[in-house]
Amino acid sequence: MLAKVPTFAFKRVRFLIDTPDQAFAEYDVEAQVPATGRIYRQSYAGRLVAHEGKILLLRESMDTLAAANAFAPLN
């Protein structure tokens, strides 16, 4: 992702669950895509479940239409 959007960085991280074995957060990004000149505006949600220091589950959701609008060529 950083090769296509060098200024990509998560902002406004909001933890809704934060325990030793589980985390759930919402986080946003807003960065220009050099190839298209458009702004990539995205809100993600992610859940991580761990046990004894090992990740058991890592799941992330995002708006795929927002990604298509920012990255897809106009033609």
N, CA, C and O atoms as CSV, one atom per row, in Angstrom:
chain,resi,resn,atom,element,x,y,z
A,1,MET,N,N,0.818,-1.186,0.000
A,1,MET,CA,C,0.000,0.000,0.000
A,1,MET,C,C,0.866,1.255,0.000
A,1,MET,O,O,0.561,2.220,-0.701
A,2,LEU,N,N,1.936,1.246,0.777
A,2,LEU,CA,C,2.796,2.433,0.847
A,2,LEU,C,C,3.477,2.739,-0.484
A,2,LEU,O,O,3.821,3.892,-0.745
A,3,ALA,N,N,3.676,1.734,-1.323
A,3,ALA,CA,C,4.258,1.987,-2.640
A,3,ALA,C,C,3.279,2.763,-3.523
A,3,ALA,O,O,3.694,3.582,-4.343
A,4,LYS,N,N,1.975,2.504,-3.352
A,4,LYS,CA,C,0.965,3.189,-4.159
A,4,LYS,C,C,0.483,4.485,-3.526
A,4,LYS,O,O,0.063,5.404,-4.230
A,5,VAL,N,N,0.543,4.564,-2.197
A,5,VAL,CA,C,0.082,5.757,-1.468
A,5,VAL,C,C,1.113,6.055,-0.372
A,5,VAL,O,O,0.939,5.625,0.768
A,6,PRO,N,N,2.167,6.775,-0.703
A,6,PRO,CA,C,3.252,7.006,0.263
A,6,PRO,C,C,2.816,7.711,1.550
A,6,PRO,O,O,3.456,7.539,2.588
A,7,THR,N,N,1.742,8.499,1.500
A,7,THR,CA,C,1.296,9.225,2.703
A,7,THR,C,C,0.226,8.461,3.480
A,7,THR,O,O,-0.391,9.014,4.391
A,8,PHE,N,N,0.001,7.189,3.126
A,8,PHE,CA,C,-0.993,6.365,3.820
A,8,PHE,C,C,-0.623,6.243,5.294
A,8,PHE,O,O,0.485,5.822,5.630
A,9,ALA,N,N,-1.548,6.610,6.166
A,9,ALA,CA,C,-1.341,6.473,7.619
A,9,ALA,C,C,-2.701,6.449,8.296
A,9,ALA,O,O,-3.601,7.204,7.930
A,10,PHE,N,N,-2.843,5.583,9.279
A,10,PHE,CA,C,-4.105,5.528,10.018
A,10,PHE,C,C,-4.227,6.734,10.932
A,10,PHE,O,O,-3.252,7.173,11.542
A,11,LYS,N,N,-5.450,7.266,11.016
A,11,LYS,CA,C,-5.753,8.415,11.869
A,11,LYS,C,C,-7.028,8.120,12.642
A,11,LYS,O,O,-7.794,7.221,12.294
A,12,ARG,N,N,-7.233,8.878,13.674
A,12,ARG,CA,C,-8.456,8.767,14.481
A,12,ARG,C,C,-8.745,7.308,14.862
A,12,ARG,O,O,-9.831,6.795,14.592
A,13,VAL,N,N,-7.785,6.658,15.477
A,13,VAL,CA,C,-7.950,5.277,15.932
A,13,VAL,C,C,-8.805,5.288,17.190
A,13,VAL,O,O,-8.495,5.984,18.157
A,14,ARG,N,N,-9.883,4.511,17.171
A,14,ARG,CA,C,-10.793,4.435,18.303
A,14,ARG,C,C,-10.916,2.976,18.737
A,14,ARG,O,O,-11.490,2.156,18.019
A,15,PHE,N,N,-10.378,2.658,19.908
A,15,PHE,CA,C,-10.466,1.296,20.435
A,15,PHE,C,C,-11.799,1.134,21.153
A,15,PHE,O,O,-12.139,1.913,22.044
A,16,LEU,N,N,-12.542,0.118,20.756
A,16,LEU,CA,C,-13.825,-0.185,21.374
A,16,LEU,C,C,-13.713,-1.389,22.299
A,16,LEU,O,O,-14.476,-1.519,23.256
A,17,ILE,N,N,-12.760,-2.266,22.008
A,17,ILE,CA,C,-12.412,-3.386,22.885
A,17,ILE,C,C,-10.895,-3.400,22.984
A,17,ILE,O,O,-10.205,-3.347,21.966
A,18,ASP,N,N,-10.378,-3.470,24.189
A,18,ASP,CA,C,-8.927,-3.494,24.384
A,18,ASP,C,C,-8.631,-4.316,25.625
A,18,ASP,O,O,-8.552,-3.785,26.733
A,19,THR,N,N,-8.468,-5.621,25.427
A,19,THR,CA,C,-8.165,-6.539,26.517
A,19,THR,C,C,-6.865,-7.271,26.177
A,19,THR,O,O,-6.367,-7.132,25.059
A,20,PRO,N,N,-6.305,-8.043,27.102
A,20,PRO,CA,C,-5.063,-8.769,26.795
A,20,PRO,C,C,-5.197,-9.750,25.621
A,20,PRO,O,O,-4.210,-10.030,24.941
A,21,ASP,N,N,-6.407,-10.273,25.376
A,21,ASP,CA,C,-6.575,-11.275,24.322
A,21,ASP,C,C,-7.385,-10.803,23.121
A,21,ASP,O,O,-7.536,-11.548,22.154
A,22,GLN,N,N,-7.909,-9.576,23.164
A,22,GLN,CA,C,-8.756,-9.140,22.065
A,22,GLN,C,C,-8.736,-7.622,21.933
A,22,GLN,O,O,-8.695,-6.889,22.920
A,23,ALA,N,N,-8.766,-7.180,20.686
A,23,ALA,CA,C,-8.874,-5.749,20.413
A,23,ALA,C,C,-9.804,-5.559,19.229
A,23,ALA,O,O,-9.794,-6.339,18.277
A,24,PHE,N,N,-10.600,-4.515,19.307
A,24,PHE,CA,C,-11.455,-4.114,18.186
A,24,PHE,C,C,-11.366,-2.606,18.091
A,24,PHE,O,O,-11.527,-1.895,19.083
A,25,ALA,N,N,-11.107,-2.125,16.883
A,25,ALA,CA,C,-10.942,-0.683,16.708
A,25,ALA,C,C,-11.501,-0.243,15.363
A,25,ALA,O,O,-11.646,-1.037,14.434
A,26,GLU,N,N,-11.806,1.036,15.289
A,26,GLU,CA,C,-12.155,1.688,14.035
A,26,GLU,C,C,-11.073,2.716,13.763
A,26,GLU,O,O,-10.594,3.375,14.685
A,27,TYR,N,N,-10.685,2.857,12.498
A,27,TYR,CA,C,-9.601,3.776,12.160
A,27,TYR,C,C,-9.798,4.276,10.736
A,27,TYR,O,O,-10.379,3.585,9.898
A,28,ASP,N,N,-9.316,5.466,10.474
A,28,ASP,CA,C,-9.545,6.139,9.201
A,28,ASP,C,C,-8.227,6.439,8.503
A,28,ASP,O,O,-7.162,6.465,9.119
A,29,VAL,N,N,-8.331,6.662,7.209
A,29,VAL,CA,C,-7.196,7.130,6.410
A,29,VAL,C,C,-7.736,8.144,5.406
A,29,VAL,O,O,-8.852,8.007,4.904
A,30,GLU,N,N,-6.941,9.144,5.126
A,30,GLU,CA,C,-7.249,10.118,4.085
A,30,GLU,C,C,-5.912,10.523,3.466
A,30,GLU,O,O,-5.116,11.230,4.083
A,31,ALA,N,N,-5.683,10.064,2.241
A,31,ALA,CA,C,-4.394,10.308,1.590
A,31,ALA,C,C,-4.592,10.377,0.081
A,31,ALA,O,O,-5.498,9.750,-0.468
A,32,GLN,N,N,-3.745,11.137,-0.571
A,32,GLN,CA,C,-3.821,11.259,-2.026
A,32,GLN,C,C,-3.167,10.060,-2.700
A,32,GLN,O,O,-2.102,9.599,-2.289
A,33,VAL,N,N,-3.829,9.564,-3.748
A,33,VAL,CA,C,-3.299,8.475,-4.564
A,33,VAL,C,C,-2.572,9.113,-5.746
A,33,VAL,O,O,-3.220,9.660,-6.639
A,34,PRO,N,N,-1.236,9.054,-5.770
A,34,PRO,CA,C,-0.486,9.733,-6.832
A,34,PRO,C,C,-0.889,9.318,-8.251
A,34,PRO,O,O,-0.905,10.159,-9.150
A,35,ALA,N,N,-1.210,8.050,-8.467
A,35,ALA,CA,C,-1.528,7.561,-9.816
A,35,ALA,C,C,-2.811,8.165,-10.381
A,35,ALA,O,O,-2.941,8.313,-11.597
A,36,THR,N,N,-3.765,8.517,-9.508
A,36,THR,CA,C,-5.043,9.058,-9.988
A,36,THR,C,C,-5.240,10.521,-9.600
A,36,THR,O,O,-6.061,11.221,-10.192
A,37,GLY,N,N,-4.479,10.981,-8.596
A,37,GLY,CA,C,-4.657,12.340,-8.095
A,37,GLY,C,C,-5.844,12.488,-7.160
A,37,GLY,O,O,-6.102,13.576,-6.646
A,38,ARG,N,N,-6.570,11.392,-6.937
A,38,ARG,CA,C,-7.756,11.450,-6.074
A,38,ARG,C,C,-7.377,11.165,-4.616
A,38,ARG,O,O,-6.323,10.600,-4.321
A,39,ILE,N,N,-8.269,11.573,-3.728
A,39,ILE,CA,C,-8.077,11.344,-2.294
A,39,ILE,C,C,-8.732,10.016,-1.913
A,39,ILE,O,O,-9.891,9.763,-2.242
A,40,TYR,N,N,-7.979,9.188,-1.224
A,40,TYR,CA,C,-8.490,7.922,-0.694
A,40,TYR,C,C,-8.996,8.192,0.717
A,40,TYR,O,O,-8.210,8.403,1.641
A,41,ARG,N,N,-10.311,8.183,0.873
A,41,ARG,CA,C,-10.951,8.366,2.184
A,41,ARG,C,C,-11.577,7.032,2.568
A,41,ARG,O,O,-12.432,6.497,1.862
A,42,GLN,N,N,-11.138,6.519,3.683
A,42,GLN,CA,C,-11.569,5.183,4.069
A,42,GLN,C,C,-11.708,5.078,5.580
A,42,GLN,O,O,-10.905,5.625,6.336
A,43,SER,N,N,-12.734,4.369,5.998
A,43,SER,CA,C,-12.899,3.992,7.404
A,43,SER,C,C,-12.802,2.477,7.477
A,43,SER,O,O,-13.496,1.761,6.754
A,44,TYR,N,N,-11.950,2.006,8.341
A,44,TYR,CA,C,-11.744,0.580,8.547
A,44,TYR,C,C,-12.286,0.184,9.920
A,44,TYR,O,O,-12.455,1.024,10.804
A,45,ALA,N,N,-12.551,-1.103,10.077
A,45,ALA,CA,C,-12.826,-1.692,11.384
A,45,ALA,C,C,-11.993,-2.966,11.447
A,45,ALA,O,O,-11.945,-3.728,10.482
A,46,GLY,N,N,-11.344,-3.195,12.569
A,46,GLY,CA,C,-10.497,-4.372,12.685
A,46,GLY,C,C,-10.627,-5.051,14.028
A,46,GLY,O,O,-10.787,-4.405,15.063
A,47,ARG,N,N,-10.554,-6.372,13.989
A,47,ARG,CA,C,-10.614,-7.176,15.212
A,47,ARG,C,C,-9.414,-8.106,15.237
A,47,ARG,O,O,-9.090,-8.750,14.239
A,48,LEU,N,N,-8.763,-8.169,16.383
A,48,LEU,CA,C,-7.636,-9.072,16.588
A,48,LEU,C,C,-7.915,-9.903,17.837
A,48,LEU,O,O,-8.251,-9.367,18.892
A,49,VAL,N,N,-7.770,-11.213,17.700
A,49,VAL,CA,C,-7.910,-12.133,18.827
A,49,VAL,C,C,-6.587,-12.873,18.975
A,49,VAL,O,O,-6.043,-13.381,17.994
A,50,ALA,N,N,-6.072,-12.936,20.196
A,50,ALA,CA,C,-4.797,-13.591,20.461
A,50,ALA,C,C,-4.941,-14.537,21.651
A,50,ALA,O,O,-5.850,-14.410,22.471
A,51,HIS,N,N,-4.014,-15.487,21.714
A,51,HIS,CA,C,-3.954,-16.410,22.850
A,51,HIS,C,C,-2.491,-16.743,23.094
A,51,HIS,O,O,-1.786,-17.193,22.192
A,52,GLU,N,N,-2.049,-16.519,24.308
A,52,GLU,CA,C,-0.669,-16.785,24.715
A,52,GLU,C,C,0.323,-16.108,23.759
A,52,GLU,O,O,1.335,-16.696,23.380
A,53,GLY,N,N,0.017,-14.876,23.381
A,53,GLY,CA,C,0.919,-14.088,22.557
A,53,GLY,C,C,0.897,-14.401,21.071
A,53,GLY,O,O,1.687,-13.835,20.316
A,54,LYS,N,N,0.011,-15.289,20.631
A,54,LYS,CA,C,-0.079,-15.633,19.209
A,54,LYS,C,C,-1.420,-15.177,18.646
A,54,LYS,O,O,-2.466,-15.346,19.273
A,55,ILE,N,N,-1.367,-14.599,17.455
A,55,ILE,CA,C,-2.594,-14.134,16.810
A,55,ILE,C,C,-3.390,-15.330,16.303
A,55,ILE,O,O,-2.879,-16.154,15.545
A,56,LEU,N,N,-4.655,-15.414,16.734
A,56,LEU,CA,C,-5.550,-16.465,16.272
A,56,LEU,C,C,-6.452,-15.973,15.153
A,56,LEU,O,O,-6.842,-16.744,14.277
A,57,LEU,N,N,-6.784,-14.686,15.184
A,57,LEU,CA,C,-7.704,-14.113,14.207
A,57,LEU,C,C,-7.341,-12.654,13.977
A,57,LEU,O,O,-7.112,-11.902,14.925
A,58,LEU,N,N,-7.291,-12.269,12.737
A,58,LEU,CA,C,-7.117,-10.866,12.375
A,58,LEU,C,C,-8.074,-10.599,11.226
A,58,LEU,O,O,-7.896,-11.118,10.124
A,59,ARG,N,N,-9.086,-9.790,11.487
A,59,ARG,CA,C,-10.121,-9.531,10.496
A,59,ARG,C,C,-10.289,-8.032,10.347
A,59,ARG,O,O,-10.307,-7.299,11.336
A,60,GLU,N,N,-10.411,-7.579,9.110
A,60,GLU,CA,C,-10.542,-6.149,8.847
A,60,GLU,C,C,-11.632,-5.947,7.807
A,60,GLU,O,O,-11.776,-6.744,6.879
A,61,SER,N,N,-12.397,-4.875,7.969
A,61,SER,CA,C,-13.416,-4.539,6.975
A,61,SER,C,C,-13.202,-3.112,6.496
A,61,SER,O,O,-12.665,-2.264,7.209
A,62,MET,N,N,-13.642,-2.876,5.261
A,62,MET,CA,C,-13.491,-1.557,4.665
A,62,MET,C,C,-14.541,-1.378,3.578
A,62,MET,O,O,-15.202,-2.334,3.173
A,63,ASP,N,N,-14.681,-0.163,3.121
A,63,ASP,CA,C,-15.617,0.171,2.055
A,63,ASP,C,C,-14.901,-0.008,0.716
A,63,ASP,O,O,-14.090,0.836,0.334
A,64,THR,N,N,-15.189,-1.083,0.009
A,64,THR,CA,C,-14.493,-1.353,-1.244
A,64,THR,C,C,-14.838,-0.338,-2.333
A,64,THR,O,O,-14.028,-0.109,-3.232
A,65,LEU,N,N,-16.009,0.268,-2.273
A,65,LEU,CA,C,-16.364,1.300,-3.245
A,65,LEU,C,C,-15.486,2.539,-3.078
A,65,LEU,O,O,-15.082,3.146,-4.070
A,66,ALA,N,N,-15.188,2.917,-1.842
A,66,ALA,CA,C,-14.294,4.049,-1.590
A,66,ALA,C,C,-12.912,3.766,-2.170
A,66,ALA,O,O,-12.279,4.663,-2.728
A,67,ALA,N,N,-12.443,2.536,-2.045
A,67,ALA,CA,C,-11.150,2.164,-2.607
A,67,ALA,C,C,-11.194,2.222,-4.135
A,67,ALA,O,O,-10.274,2.751,-4.759
A,68,ALA,N,N,-12.239,1.690,-4.732
A,68,ALA,CA,C,-12.358,1.714,-6.193
A,68,ALA,C,C,-12.405,3.149,-6.712
A,68,ALA,O,O,-11.778,3.470,-7.721
A,69,ASN,N,N,-13.145,4.005,-6.026
A,69,ASN,CA,C,-13.246,5.406,-6.461
A,69,ASN,C,C,-11.902,6.123,-6.423
A,69,ASN,O,O,-11.655,7.011,-7.240
A,70,ALA,N,N,-11.046,5.761,-5.506
A,70,ALA,CA,C,-9.750,6.436,-5.368
A,70,ALA,C,C,-8.682,5.847,-6.288
A,70,ALA,O,O,-7.827,6.578,-6.788
A,71,PHE,N,N,-8.723,4.525,-6.516
A,71,PHE,CA,C,-7.627,3.860,-7.217
A,71,PHE,C,C,-7.915,3.536,-8.681
A,71,PHE,O,O,-6.979,3.437,-9.475
A,72,ALA,N,N,-9.179,3.369,-9.060
A,72,ALA,CA,C,-9.501,2.950,-10.419
A,72,ALA,C,C,-9.283,4.072,-11.425
A,72,ALA,O,O,-9.564,5.235,-11.136
A,73,PRO,N,N,-8.777,3.718,-12.619
A,73,PRO,CA,C,-8.644,4.728,-13.663
A,73,PRO,C,C,-10.011,5.272,-14.059
A,73,PRO,O,O,-11.018,4.579,-13.916
A,74,LEU,N,N,-10.055,6.486,-14.545
A,74,LEU,CA,C,-11.320,7.102,-14.932
A,74,LEU,C,C,-11.918,6.468,-16.182
A,74,LEU,O,O,-13.140,6.440,-16.333
A,75,ASN,N,N,-11.084,5.963,-17.075
A,75,ASN,CA,C,-11.619,5.412,-18.339
A,75,ASN,C,C,-12.005,3.995,-18.158
A,75,ASN,O,O,-12.475,3.358,-19.102
